[in-house]
Amino acid sequence: MIKIGFIGCGNMGGALAKAVSKSKMAEIFLADTNLEKAEALAKETDATVCTAENIAKTCKYIFLGVKPQMMAELIDSISPILKDRNDRFI
């Protein structure tokens, strides 16, 4: 099963995660700075809540749904993890 990660569970990330969850063809992982928001979405989509770093380590597809002012900090935190990966991800 394909692992798909969503970093950011707001309007955009949440809508995408809900759409993907309907296919039942992927294992979904969620990360958000608001843990309660991620947990609520996880219940709705049968997903697993984890960290952005865990998503960067394990997911084949990664969706970034964070606000523009938060993007630089997120990229700084996950870039080293993505660079160390031996597999190809999208």
Secondary structure, 3 states (H helix, E strand, C coil): CEEEEEECCCHHHHHHHHHHHCCCCEEEEEECCCHHHHHHHHHHHCCEECCHHHHHHHCCEEEECCCHHHHHHHHHHHHHHHHHCCCCCC
